Amino acid sequence: MEKEAIVQIQNLSKKIGDKTIIDHLTFDIYQGEVFGFLGPNGAGKTTTIRMLVGLMAITEGEVYINGVSLKKDFENAIKHVGGIVENPEMYKFLTGYQNLLHYARMVKGITKERINEVIQIVGLDKRIHDKVQTYSLGMRQRLGLAQAMLHSPKLLILDEPTNGLDPAGIRELRDYLRKIAREDNIAILVSSHLLSEMEQMCDRIGIIQHGKLIDVKMVDEFMEQQGELSVHFQIEANKNQKEITINDMSTITIMPNQKVVELRMQKEEIPDYTTQMVLAGVKIYGIRSTSTLEDRFLEVTGGNEIG
């Protein structure tokens, strides 16, 4: 069964004066998926997100959210959206619960049961009645996520949601986002610097550079398109030097007492290299490819800084 496109972005552009910031972006985001939005600093990610939530006017193009035009019927389109853009802003002199109660009054149908449910989901139940001014940045991120989810949106937009979270908090957030995407069929758009997390969290990724969309692919498909990998073979240290020939072309020299052999190769070549090393009497205890989403990202964008 084909999934429904919750977000349809069609030729989206933003110009400020004579400068084009966003240049005709077109892509969809589907229910039940976590979509990673990546790009170097200044590529236009935050500008795109700000247009999606109505914080910046669209110059050209269209955005449909749950089939409703953002330009023509903003109120009915945006009611399906929850989000955190940059840093969540709260009333610091109020408690976390009072903040959520205040935001809940702005939308019809949010019950106290729903408020308590999202508090449990984001893990703030022990501190929810403390004033926000006592919260760490990570706790404010959790409260912002709770606020964004109060009205059970069909689209969740998160700009750098892991800011201030410790490793355990990052993992919990990653697991939770994948869970609600899968179980509640929510479409989630995430922009983050942490590419290792994006690799584990996202189903698809889109890469933007200089305001233009470079590529949109499944994470696995995107990774498989890379060129040579850096592959580490963990081997038994030996006092003797070995010369191993692979396919009558490549020669591996294993130096005395060498414990790790690092080689560059195509993914398809790993079995041949492994077989020849084993036949030559080399004991292999582990094989690890060090290529990551970050490597592939830098390859596609020409090594620009991640942003």
Helices and strands as residue ranges (DSSP letters): E 5-16, E 19-30, E 34-38, H 45-52, E 60-65, E 68-69, H 74-78, E 81-84, H 96-104, H 112-121, G 132-134, H 137-149, E 155-159, H 167-184, E 187-191, H 195-201, E 204-209, E 212-218, H 219-224, E 229-235, E 242-246, E 250-254, E 260-265, G 267-269, H 270-279, E 284-289, H 293-301
